[in-house]
Amino acid sequence: MSLRTLNPARVALAFALATGAEVPAQEPAAPEVPEILTELVYHEARSLALFAACDKSLDDRLDVFEFGAAFVDLEDPRDPSIFRKVDSDASGFVEWTEFDVRLAQSIERVGQIRVRPVRPVSDVRDPTIPPPPIDPTEQILGRFDVDHDGRLGVDEFRTFVMRADLDPSVVERLTVLDTDRDGTLDVPELAPVIQAAPSIWQRLAPHEREIRAMPSEFRAIDVNLDGAIGRSELEVGLARIHPAIAVWAKRVMADADRSRDNTLGPPELTTAATTARRRLEAK
């Protein structure tokens, strides 16, 4: 299925409405982003991510000012005739499908296009395509990576060793495993420990029953396989559907989390998703 047929922002909005969430009144502060991005190859998912990164008002469309700021190489960003040419349905706004055509045509004709985003460009994929399998070592590292830097520091590695019920002396092996001498362990550096003690995964992973209880559409974002969706996992899942809607994760989590444990378990996810579908169908 093509991304353009999913109308992902409205699907996520329905989920938010189903849980009583509200669209954020103000755009969150964005970290520093590259001033200009040069795109040499066209990909549909990348086009959607670029569009969202140029949508300053977060309304799923570009007005004439956002459009002029987004495309660096316009002859005259203030020339309304250029905007009207891209705005093929004369709606007064450039939607993603129209942005996408401009992006693809420019890359095909010129070999590149330069775009100036107003926020970081998120990674996005077609949510109908299952994600690639995650390396078990990466999953284990993710469970103990408290500061989310993609590595295990000394304290994080010590916690891992304790939870995995390994000999405490293994902690002293960090300096040997740390081949790049940066004081931490990344996935390749942690892999020998996992390979040397394969039962670690069985001890750290939750029971298979808990994994199977997770609704299938949410399993892909249950990165730590704990049978529930945490705040960061929800943000990643929403960003995969559409980069602009990840900002709703906090409010959606607060309203859908009936048990108040800061995670969404299978019953909560099922209830919220079912209600969202009903409200979407009623519109």
C-alpha positions as CSV (number, residue, x, y, z in Angstrom):
1,M,0.0,0.0,0.0
2,S,1.3,3.5,-0.8
3,L,1.9,5.9,1.9
4,R,-0.1,8.5,0.1
5,T,-3.3,6.4,0.5
6,L,-3.1,6.0,4.3
7,N,-3.8,9.6,5.4
8,P,-1.7,8.8,8.4
9,A,-2.1,12.1,10.2
10,R,-5.9,11.6,10.4
11,V,-5.5,8.0,11.7
12,A,-3.2,9.3,14.5
13,L,-5.6,12.1,15.2
14,A,-8.4,9.6,15.6
15,F,-6.3,7.7,18.0
16,A,-5.6,10.9,20.0
17,L,-9.3,11.8,20.0
18,A,-10.3,8.3,21.1
19,T,-8.2,8.8,24.2
20,G,-9.3,12.3,24.8
21,A,-6.0,13.8,23.7
22,E,-5.7,17.3,22.3
23,V,-3.5,18.7,19.6
24,P,-0.7,20.6,21.3
25,A,-1.5,24.3,21.3
26,Q,2.1,25.3,20.7
27,E,4.8,23.9,18.7
28,P,7.5,22.3,20.9
29,A,10.9,23.9,20.9
30,A,13.0,22.2,18.1
31,P,16.6,21.5,18.4
32,E,19.1,23.0,15.9
33,V,18.7,21.5,12.4
34,P,20.8,21.7,9.3
35,E,20.1,24.9,7.4
36,I,19.8,23.3,4.0
37,L,19.5,19.6,3.0
38,T,20.4,18.5,-0.5
39,E,18.4,15.5,-1.7
40,L,19.9,13.5,-4.6
41,V,17.6,10.4,-4.6
42,Y,13.8,10.3,-4.4
43,H,12.1,8.0,-1.8
44,E,8.4,8.4,-1.0
45,A,9.0,7.9,2.8
46,R,11.8,10.5,2.8
47,S,9.5,12.9,0.9
48,L,6.9,12.6,3.7
49,A,9.5,13.1,6.4
50,L,10.8,16.2,4.6
51,F,7.3,17.6,4.2
52,A,6.6,17.2,7.9
53,A,9.9,18.9,8.7
54,C,8.9,21.9,6.6
55,D,5.4,22.2,8.0
56,K,6.1,24.8,10.6
57,S,2.4,25.2,11.7
58,L,1.9,21.4,12.1
59,D,-1.4,21.5,10.2
60,D,-0.4,18.9,7.6
61,R,-0.1,21.4,4.7
62,L,2.2,24.3,3.6
63,D,1.0,27.8,3.2
64,V,2.7,30.1,0.7
65,F,5.2,31.3,3.3
66,E,6.1,27.8,4.4
67,F,6.4,26.7,0.8
68,G,8.6,29.6,-0.1
69,A,10.9,28.8,2.8
70,A,11.0,25.1,2.1
71,F,12.3,25.1,-1.4
72,V,15.7,26.9,-1.5
73,D,16.0,27.1,-5.3
74,L,12.8,28.8,-6.2
75,E,13.3,31.6,-8.7
76,D,11.3,34.0,-6.5
77,P,9.8,32.5,-3.3
78,R,7.3,35.4,-3.2
79,D,6.0,34.8,-6.8
80,P,2.4,33.5,-6.3
81,S,2.4,32.0,-9.8
82,I,5.0,29.4,-8.7
83,F,2.9,28.5,-5.6
84,R,-0.3,28.2,-7.8
85,K,1.5,25.9,-10.2
86,V,2.4,23.5,-7.4
87,D,-1.0,23.9,-5.7
88,S,-2.7,21.8,-8.3
89,D,-6.1,21.6,-6.6
90,A,-6.2,25.4,-6.0
91,S,-6.9,24.9,-2.3
92,G,-4.6,27.7,-1.2
93,F,-2.2,25.2,0.4
94,V,0.3,22.7,-0.8
95,E,-0.5,19.2,0.6
96,W,2.0,16.4,0.8
97,T,1.0,14.8,-2.5
98,E,1.7,18.2,-4.3
99,F,4.9,18.6,-2.4
100,D,5.9,15.1,-3.4
101,V,5.3,15.8,-7.1
102,R,7.5,18.9,-6.9
103,L,10.2,17.0,-5.1
104,A,10.3,14.0,-7.4
105,Q,10.2,16.1,-10.6
106,S,13.0,18.3,-9.5
107,I,15.2,15.4,-8.6
108,E,14.4,13.7,-11.9
109,R,15.0,16.9,-14.0
110,V,18.0,18.4,-12.2
111,G,19.4,15.5,-10.3
112,Q,18.9,17.2,-6.9
113,I,16.8,19.5,-4.9
114,R,17.6,21.6,-1.9
115,V,15.2,21.8,1.0
116,R,15.3,24.0,4.2
117,P,13.5,22.3,7.1
118,V,12.3,24.0,10.2
119,R,12.8,20.9,12.5
120,P,14.8,17.7,12.3
121,V,13.7,15.2,9.6
122,S,12.3,12.1,11.3
123,D,12.8,8.6,10.1
124,V,9.5,7.3,8.7
125,R,8.5,4.1,7.0
126,D,5.3,2.7,5.5
127,P,3.5,1.3,8.6
128,T,2.0,-1.5,6.5
129,I,5.4,-3.0,6.0
130,P,6.7,-5.0,9.0
131,P,10.0,-3.6,10.4
132,P,13.2,-5.7,9.9
133,P,14.0,-8.1,12.8
134,I,16.0,-6.5,15.6
135,D,19.2,-8.0,16.7
136,P,18.6,-9.6,20.2
137,T,21.8,-8.0,21.4
138,E,20.4,-4.6,20.3
139,Q,17.2,-5.3,22.2
140,I,19.1,-6.3,25.4
141,L,21.3,-3.2,25.1
142,G,18.2,-1.0,24.7
143,R,16.7,-2.3,27.9
144,F,19.7,-1.2,30.0
145,D,20.7,1.9,28.0
146,V,19.3,4.4,30.6
147,D,20.7,7.5,28.9
148,H,19.6,6.4,25.4
149,D,23.0,7.0,23.8
150,G,23.1,3.6,22.1
151,R,25.8,2.3,24.4
152,L,26.3,0.8,27.9
153,G,28.4,2.7,30.3
154,V,30.0,1.1,33.3
155,D,27.0,1.5,35.6
156,E,24.6,0.3,32.9
157,F,26.8,-2.7,32.1
158,R,27.0,-3.5,35.8
159,T,23.2,-3.5,36.0
160,F,23.0,-5.7,33.0
161,V,25.5,-8.2,34.5
162,M,23.5,-8.3,37.8
163,R,20.1,-8.7,36.0
164,A,21.5,-11.4,33.7
165,D,22.8,-13.3,36.8
166,L,26.3,-13.3,35.5
167,D,29.5,-13.5,37.5
168,P,30.1,-10.0,38.9
169,S,33.7,-10.2,37.7
170,V,32.4,-9.9,34.1
171,V,32.1,-6.1,34.8
172,E,35.9,-6.0,34.9
173,R,35.9,-7.3,31.4
174,L,34.5,-4.1,30.0
175,T,37.9,-2.7,29.3
176,V,38.7,-5.8,27.2
177,L,35.4,-5.7,25.4
178,D,35.6,-2.0,24.7
179,T,37.7,-2.2,21.5
180,D,37.3,1.5,20.6
181,R,38.4,2.5,24.1
182,D,35.6,5.0,24.6
183,G,34.6,3.6,28.0
184,T,31.3,2.2,26.8
185,L,30.0,-0.9,25.0
186,D,28.0,-0.7,21.7
187,V,26.1,-3.6,20.1
188,P,29.2,-5.3,18.4
189,E,31.2,-5.0,21.6
190,L,28.4,-6.4,23.8
191,A,27.7,-9.3,21.3
192,P,30.5,-11.6,22.6
193,V,28.9,-11.6,26.1
194,I,25.5,-12.6,24.7
195,Q,27.1,-15.3,22.5
196,A,29.1,-16.7,25.4
197,A,25.9,-17.0,27.5
198,P,23.0,-17.6,25.2
199,S,20.6,-18.2,28.1
200,I,20.8,-14.5,28.9
201,W,18.2,-13.7,26.4
202,Q,15.7,-16.3,27.9
203,R,16.3,-14.9,31.4
204,L,15.9,-11.2,30.4
205,A,13.1,-11.5,27.9
206,P,9.5,-11.7,29.2
207,H,7.4,-14.8,29.0
208,E,6.2,-15.6,25.4
209,R,2.6,-15.3,26.6
210,E,3.1,-11.6,27.4
211,I,4.5,-10.9,23.9
212,R,1.6,-12.7,22.2
213,A,-0.9,-10.7,24.2
214,M,0.3,-7.5,22.6
215,P,-2.0,-6.5,19.7
216,S,-0.2,-7.4,16.4
217,E,-0.2,-3.8,15.1
218,F,1.8,-2.6,18.2
219,R,4.3,-5.4,18.5
220,A,6.8,-3.7,16.1
221,I,7.3,-0.8,18.6
222,D,7.5,-2.9,21.7
223,V,11.3,-2.7,21.4
224,N,12.2,-4.1,24.8
225,L,9.6,-6.9,24.5
226,D,8.1,-6.2,27.9
227,G,4.5,-6.7,26.7
228,A,3.7,-3.0,27.0
229,I,4.3,0.3,25.2
230,G,6.3,3.0,27.0
231,R,6.3,6.7,26.3
232,S,9.5,6.6,24.2
233,E,8.2,3.6,22.2
234,L,4.9,5.4,21.6
235,E,6.8,8.4,20.3
236,V,8.8,6.2,17.9
237,G,5.6,4.5,16.7
238,L,3.8,7.8,16.0
239,A,6.8,9.2,14.2
240,R,7.0,6.2,11.9
241,I,3.4,6.9,10.8
242,H,4.0,10.6,10.4
243,P,6.8,12.6,11.9
244,A,4.6,15.6,12.9
245,I,2.4,13.6,15.3
246,A,5.0,12.3,17.7
247,V,4.4,15.4,19.8
248,W,1.1,14.0,20.9
249,A,2.6,11.0,22.6
250,K,2.7,12.5,26.1
251,R,-1.0,13.4,26.0
252,V,-2.1,10.2,24.4
253,M,-0.1,8.2,27.0
254,A,-1.7,10.2,29.9
255,D,-5.2,9.6,28.7
256,A,-5.0,6.0,27.5
257,D,-3.0,4.8,30.6
258,R,-5.9,3.8,32.8
259,S,-3.7,1.8,35.1
260,R,-1.4,4.8,35.7
261,D,1.8,2.7,35.3
262,N,3.3,4.9,32.6
263,T,2.9,2.2,30.0
264,L,0.1,1.0,27.7
265,G,-0.7,-2.7,28.2
266,P,-2.6,-4.9,25.7
267,P,-6.1,-4.1,27.1
268,E,-5.4,-0.3,27.1
269,L,-4.0,-0.5,23.5
270,T,-6.9,-2.6,22.3
271,T,-9.5,-0.3,23.9
272,A,-7.9,2.9,22.5
273,A,-7.4,1.5,19.0
274,T,-10.9,0.1,18.8
275,T,-12.5,3.4,19.9
276,A,-10.2,5.3,17.4
277,R,-11.3,3.1,14.5
278,R,-15.0,3.6,15.4
279,R,-14.6,7.4,15.6
280,L,-12.6,7.4,12.3
281,E,-15.4,5.4,10.5
282,A,-18.0,7.8,11.9
283,K,-16.4,10.8,10.4
